[in-house]
Amino acid sequence: MQIFFATLPQQLINGLTLGAVYALIALGYSMVYGVLRLLNFAHGDVYMVGAFIGYGVMVALIPTSIPILVLALMLLAAMLGCGILGVVIEQFAYRPLRNAPRIAPLISALGVSFFIQNAVQLTFTAAYRNYETEKLIPPSLGIDIGDARLSATRILVIVSAIVLMIILQYLVRNTRLGKAMRAVSIDREAAAMMGVNVDQVIVFTFFVGSALAGAGGVLTGVVFTRIFPYMGFTAGLKGFTAAVLGGIGNIPGAMLGGFLLGIIETFAVGFISSTYKDVVAFVVLIIVLLIRPRGLLGARIPQKV
């Protein structure tokens, strides 16, 4: 018990860091599902592409540029590149199937996921890449909280996730485009008759959701250093679990689900065994689906007649 309380603060910090990454992935799932009622299972691979884009920018610029500027450019390039990739995926994989039975876009999403994974592996090989985080953020920077260490890298990840969530929440709640997104999510046909450009709203949704996944990929590389072509599959499933846990389609719910899942997984590794790292996430998913299918903050969706 004494060991538990001694290591609890550090485990909590580690859980919040991991949860921040899951939350960014979950936000993309929630946005797309909220507007289209579509589970974009290629979303995790978009996150992986973001990690590789950030790595490419780092390798190209870190010898000659200011580290903080390199970090900002890594995030910007990954968000822009992944946003464009998300739009391309929507145009070619989902738009032709928009009115098809729900199983069709689901199968298409899985196909896109396998395509992206193998395309990246064939292009860059299956070798692991390592972020040179120590050249971007000095390891000495951070805050000591008792025996726990909150490094500047972890602060960056947690704060970035919270700031992006706040910006997204403002965008959805307080802008004209956000109102259009909410209208399309309620009734696509009625929104179109009221003059809303449904295609534009859907493209924007995919762009923003994919951009958030790209940011998550870079932050993962910065804090955990190692990236590889198949990192997106498991992370995508964890992000989906976080979205369901918090209430898929709900932005604060996605953040809450991500942080909770990160803490639960970290506690399982730290206090039980690392063997159960991936098992815990899916046990949580099953429990939530059985007890509260709409998630912790999800609203009950009225059935149309």
Legacy VTK file of the C-alpha trace (Angstrom):
# vtk DataFile Version 3.0
C-alpha trace
ASCII
DATASET POLYDATA
POINTS 305 float
0.000 0.000 0.000
2.869 2.351 0.771
4.352 1.708 -2.670
0.957 2.420 -4.233
0.691 5.888 -2.676
4.360 6.641 -3.360
4.034 5.990 -7.085
0.448 7.258 -7.502
1.339 10.874 -8.492
3.768 9.743 -11.217
1.322 7.169 -12.532
-1.367 9.840 -12.642
0.902 12.138 -14.665
1.737 9.291 -17.052
-1.957 8.454 -17.393
-2.924 12.054 -18.192
-0.174 12.203 -20.831
-1.323 9.003 -22.520
-4.940 10.074 -22.135
-4.248 13.375 -23.897
-3.143 11.467 -26.999
-6.194 9.196 -26.851
-8.394 12.260 -26.418
-7.084 13.891 -29.614
-7.803 10.706 -31.570
-11.231 10.375 -29.929
-12.138 13.944 -30.938
-11.770 13.015 -34.613
-13.919 9.916 -34.165
-16.576 11.945 -32.359
-16.690 14.687 -34.990
-17.119 12.333 -37.931
-19.624 10.126 -36.113
-21.562 13.140 -34.873
-22.068 14.476 -38.403
-22.248 11.301 -40.518
-22.951 8.495 -38.019
-19.854 6.883 -39.560
-17.097 5.029 -37.706
-13.940 6.066 -39.525
-11.661 3.134 -38.709
-8.931 4.636 -40.915
-8.588 7.462 -38.385
-5.835 5.723 -36.424
-3.728 5.446 -39.555
-4.155 9.159 -40.241
-2.697 9.660 -36.750
0.251 7.443 -37.756
0.831 9.495 -40.924
0.898 12.629 -38.760
3.660 11.102 -36.648
5.717 10.404 -39.793
5.128 13.906 -41.189
6.350 15.392 -37.906
9.382 13.120 -37.995
10.210 14.215 -41.541
10.029 17.906 -40.609
12.192 17.280 -37.532
14.899 15.463 -39.509
14.924 18.191 -42.157
14.988 21.237 -39.871
16.405 20.375 -36.457
20.103 20.809 -37.397
19.608 24.398 -38.585
16.612 25.898 -36.781
15.413 27.000 -33.357
13.973 23.924 -31.548
10.700 25.563 -30.474
10.151 26.746 -34.060
10.838 23.235 -35.355
8.273 21.838 -32.908
5.657 24.348 -34.044
6.337 23.545 -37.709
6.095 19.816 -36.978
2.634 20.266 -35.489
1.514 22.622 -38.254
2.762 20.377 -41.071
1.241 17.252 -39.509
-2.126 18.905 -38.933
-2.246 20.342 -42.447
-1.030 17.141 -44.117
-3.404 14.905 -42.162
-6.281 17.323 -42.728
-5.749 17.063 -46.484
-5.424 13.273 -46.219
-8.738 13.154 -44.340
-10.435 15.154 -47.086
-9.014 12.826 -49.757
-10.246 9.783 -47.829
-13.729 11.297 -47.570
-13.834 12.155 -51.275
-12.777 8.752 -52.587
-13.709 6.217 -49.896
-16.819 7.559 -48.154
-18.662 10.044 -50.365
-19.612 7.490 -53.062
-21.042 5.283 -50.274
-22.824 8.009 -48.335
-26.292 6.607 -49.073
-25.233 2.964 -49.083
-26.013 0.524 -46.231
-23.861 1.217 -43.157
-21.756 -1.911 -43.635
-20.381 -0.573 -46.945
-18.519 2.509 -45.591
-17.339 0.411 -42.643
-15.698 -2.087 -44.991
-14.327 0.805 -47.035
-12.809 2.303 -43.869
-11.025 -0.946 -43.073
-9.720 -1.112 -46.644
-8.377 2.447 -46.418
-6.713 1.560 -43.109
-4.863 -1.417 -44.608
-3.933 0.632 -47.677
-2.376 3.464 -45.624
-0.499 1.050 -43.349
1.049 -0.856 -46.234
1.729 2.262 -48.312
3.731 3.801 -45.454
5.572 0.531 -44.829
6.494 0.140 -48.500
7.625 3.771 -48.642
9.579 3.997 -45.396
10.098 0.271 -44.545
8.913 -1.286 -41.278
11.889 0.047 -39.288
11.211 2.022 -36.126
11.962 5.745 -36.171
12.930 7.696 -33.058
12.082 11.320 -32.352
15.058 13.315 -31.040
12.966 14.886 -28.307
15.979 15.888 -26.223
17.024 18.272 -29.027
13.555 19.849 -29.109
12.822 20.109 -25.382
15.659 19.850 -22.835
15.011 16.949 -20.414
15.956 19.197 -17.494
12.852 21.355 -17.990
9.898 20.375 -15.852
8.292 20.512 -12.427
8.965 18.255 -9.456
5.832 17.383 -7.483
7.094 15.476 -4.479
8.692 12.335 -5.863
6.877 12.738 -9.185
8.332 14.463 -12.234
6.139 16.467 -14.614
8.473 17.035 -17.550
8.070 19.889 -20.009
7.326 17.301 -22.705
4.357 15.932 -20.783
3.137 19.440 -19.982
3.232 20.204 -23.709
1.161 17.132 -24.568
-1.502 17.683 -21.887
-1.828 21.432 -22.435
-1.911 21.072 -26.245
-4.747 18.553 -26.042
-6.787 20.777 -23.712
-6.200 23.907 -25.831
-7.187 22.121 -29.051
-10.340 20.790 -27.370
-11.308 24.295 -26.210
-10.743 25.717 -29.696
-12.794 22.909 -31.240
-15.616 23.384 -28.726
-15.713 27.109 -29.487
-15.697 26.393 -33.225
-18.631 24.006 -32.988
-20.684 26.069 -30.514
-20.029 29.679 -31.523
-19.350 29.888 -35.262
-21.616 29.753 -38.271
-19.843 26.699 -39.640
-20.185 24.995 -36.280
-23.921 25.637 -36.294
-24.066 24.150 -39.784
-22.238 21.058 -38.492
-24.783 20.655 -35.715
-27.639 21.075 -38.161
-26.225 18.404 -40.479
-25.710 16.057 -37.526
-29.395 16.373 -36.565
-30.942 16.038 -40.034
-28.839 16.147 -43.189
-31.770 16.494 -45.597
-33.466 19.264 -43.609
-30.177 21.165 -43.302
-29.689 20.972 -47.078
-33.214 22.354 -47.655
-32.396 25.253 -45.326
-29.431 26.213 -47.505
-26.598 24.456 -45.662
-23.855 23.180 -47.976
-23.748 19.627 -46.638
-20.720 18.543 -48.686
-18.714 21.528 -47.463
-19.624 20.786 -43.847
-18.611 17.130 -44.165
-15.302 18.018 -45.834
-14.558 20.516 -43.080
-15.412 17.912 -40.428
-12.992 15.399 -41.928
-10.296 18.070 -42.248
-10.519 19.182 -38.616
-10.860 15.656 -37.200
-7.877 14.416 -39.215
-5.819 17.494 -38.283
-6.372 16.685 -34.602
-5.209 13.116 -35.237
-2.079 14.505 -36.918
-1.341 16.639 -33.855
-1.799 13.547 -31.697
0.702 11.644 -33.852
3.384 14.310 -33.430
2.792 14.608 -29.686
3.041 10.827 -29.379
6.398 10.892 -31.116
7.613 13.745 -28.920
6.687 12.100 -25.616
7.149 8.384 -26.408
9.831 8.902 -29.126
9.252 5.686 -31.141
7.016 5.522 -34.231
6.344 2.776 -36.821
3.856 2.101 -39.670
1.453 -0.051 -37.640
1.225 2.210 -34.591
-2.107 3.622 -35.751
-4.150 0.419 -35.564
-4.096 -0.077 -31.798
-4.117 3.663 -31.101
-7.187 4.025 -33.325
-9.016 1.337 -31.382
-8.060 3.027 -28.104
-9.282 6.372 -29.449
-12.564 4.767 -30.465
-12.884 3.241 -26.993
-12.243 6.664 -25.438
-14.899 8.231 -27.665
-17.456 5.571 -26.674
-16.500 5.878 -23.005
-17.048 9.639 -22.960
-20.021 9.658 -25.323
-19.288 9.477 -29.037
-20.344 12.666 -30.794
-19.682 14.733 -27.654
-16.498 16.854 -27.653
-15.987 17.205 -23.865
-16.989 13.548 -23.584
-14.213 12.539 -25.986
-11.681 14.435 -23.873
-13.008 12.936 -20.639
-13.003 9.439 -22.145
-9.444 9.855 -23.400
-8.068 10.991 -20.055
-9.973 8.305 -18.139
-8.814 5.554 -20.477
-5.206 6.755 -20.270
-5.313 6.761 -16.467
-6.977 3.338 -16.276
-4.467 1.809 -18.690
-1.487 3.349 -16.910
-2.718 2.192 -13.516
-3.210 -1.330 -14.889
0.370 -1.372 -16.159
1.867 0.211 -13.053
-0.053 -1.636 -10.369
-1.056 -4.937 -11.985
0.991 -6.005 -15.027
1.995 -4.636 -18.426
0.517 -7.840 -19.876
-2.934 -6.335 -19.408
-2.166 -3.004 -21.078
-4.343 -3.571 -24.162
-6.832 -5.890 -22.478
-7.959 -3.183 -20.056
-9.076 -0.811 -22.812
-11.348 -3.360 -24.404
-12.733 -4.556 -21.080
-13.678 -0.933 -20.408
-15.320 -0.737 -23.849
-17.408 -3.858 -23.185
-18.479 -2.643 -19.740
-19.514 0.776 -21.062
-21.490 -0.741 -23.936
-23.307 -3.038 -21.495
-24.036 -0.506 -18.750
-24.256 2.875 -20.509
-24.068 2.527 -24.313
-24.314 6.280 -24.909
-21.215 6.969 -22.759
-20.622 9.112 -19.688
-21.605 12.440 -21.277
-23.488 11.202 -24.334
-27.112 12.254 -24.774
-29.831 9.817 -25.637
-30.436 9.991 -29.398
-34.143 10.212 -30.295
-35.328 7.653 -32.822
-36.785 9.040 -36.038
-40.156 7.680 -37.181
LINES 1 306
305 0 1 2 3 4 5 6 7 8 9 10 11 12 13 14 15 16 17 18 19 20 21 22 23 24 25 26 27 28 29 30 31 32 33 34 35 36 37 38 39 40 41 42 43 44 45 46 47 48 49 50 51 52 53 54 55 56 57 58 59 60 61 62 63 64 65 66 67 68 69 70 71 72 73 74 75 76 77 78 79 80 81 82 83 84 85 86 87 88 89 90 91 92 93 94 95 96 97 98 99 100 101 102 103 104 105 106 107 108 109 110 111 112 113 114 115 116 117 118 119 120 121 122 123 124 125 126 127 128 129 130 131 132 133 134 135 136 137 138 139 140 141 142 143 144 145 146 147 148 149 150 151 152 153 154 155 156 157 158 159 160 161 162 163 164 165 166 167 168 169 170 171 172 173 174 175 176 177 178 179 180 181 182 183 184 185 186 187 188 189 190 191 192 193 194 195 196 197 198 199 200 201 202 203 204 205 206 207 208 209 210 211 212 213 214 215 216 217 218 219 220 221 222 223 224 225 226 227 228 229 230 231 232 233 234 235 236 237 238 239 240 241 242 243 244 245 246 247 248 249 250 251 252 253 254 255 256 257 258 259 260 261 262 263 264 265 266 267 268 269 270 271 272 273 274 275 276 277 278 279 280 281 282 283 284 285 286 287 288 289 290 291 292 293 294 295 296 297 298 299 300 301 302 303 304
